[in-house]
Amino acid sequence: MSGRLSEGEEVIVKLMKDEVQFAREIEMRAGLADDSVVTIAASSDDEQLRERWASDAAKHGYTEYPHGIVMKAAQRNLMVILVRRV
């Protein structure tokens, strides 16, 4: 994971059910330039986050999502990109 976070930085948390899809999501981003893909800052598989992920997911009612990634929030979303291209 190449994207570390600064305090106060906005993030997106992507919750995932399927372990294979979770692993693929991480693998597909490996080696890509930070300016061409949203960087993963952390994941539920990180040693320092693993236990907290499980307890927080249970606390908030998301036990069916044992996997997930934390990404830096993008500056634009897909809708903005599509509207400006037209």
C-alpha positions in Angstrom: 0.0 0.0 0.0 1.5 3.2 -1.0 -0.9 5.9 0.2 -0.4 7.0 3.8 -2.9 9.4 5.2 -2.5 12.8 6.9 -4.6 13.8 9.8 -7.9 15.2 8.7 -7.6 13.8 5.2 -10.9 12.6 3.7 -11.2 8.9 3.0 -13.5 6.4 1.4 -14.1 3.0 3.1 -15.0 0.2 0.7 -16.6 -2.8 2.5 -16.3 -6.1 0.8 -17.8 -9.6 1.4 -15.8 -11.8 -0.9 -12.1 -12.5 0.0 -11.2 -13.3 -3.6 -12.6 -9.9 -4.9 -10.8 -8.2 -2.0 -7.5 -9.7 -2.9 -8.0 -8.9 -6.6 -8.9 -5.2 -5.8 -5.5 -4.9 -4.0 -3.5 -6.8 -6.6 -4.9 -4.9 -9.6 -3.8 -1.5 -8.1 -0.2 -2.8 -7.4 2.3 -1.1 -9.6 -0.1 1.5 -11.0 0.8 5.2 -10.8 -0.8 7.2 -8.0 -2.1 9.7 -10.5 -4.0 7.0 -12.5 -5.7 5.1 -9.7 -7.1 6.0 -6.2 -4.4 4.9 -3.7 -5.2 2.3 -1.0 -4.1 3.7 2.3 -5.0 0.7 4.4 -6.9 -2.5 4.3 -8.6 -4.9 6.7 -5.7 -7.2 6.1 -3.1 -4.8 7.6 -1.7 -6.2 10.8 -2.3 -3.0 12.8 -5.9 -2.7 11.6 -7.1 -6.4 11.4 -8.6 -6.6 15.0 -10.1 -3.1 14.9 -11.7 -3.7 11.5 -13.5 -6.8 12.9 -14.7 -5.1 16.1 -15.8 -1.9 14.4 -17.6 -3.8 11.6 -19.5 -5.7 14.3 -20.2 -2.6 16.3 -21.7 -0.8 13.3 -23.7 -3.8 12.0 -21.4 -4.8 9.1 -20.3 -8.2 10.2 -21.1 -9.6 6.7 -18.2 -7.4 5.4 -15.1 -8.9 6.8 -12.8 -7.3 4.2 -12.3 -3.8 3.0 -10.0 -1.1 1.9 -9.5 2.5 3.0 -8.7 4.9 0.1 -7.9 8.6 -0.1 -11.0 10.4 -1.3 -10.6 11.4 -4.9 -10.8 15.1 -5.9 -13.5 14.2 -8.6 -16.1 11.5 -8.9 -17.1 9.6 -12.1 -20.1 11.8 -12.7 -18.0 14.9 -12.7 -15.6 13.4 -15.1 -18.3 12.2 -17.5 -20.2 15.5 -17.5 -17.0 17.5 -18.3 -16.0 15.2 -21.2 -19.3 15.8 -23.0 
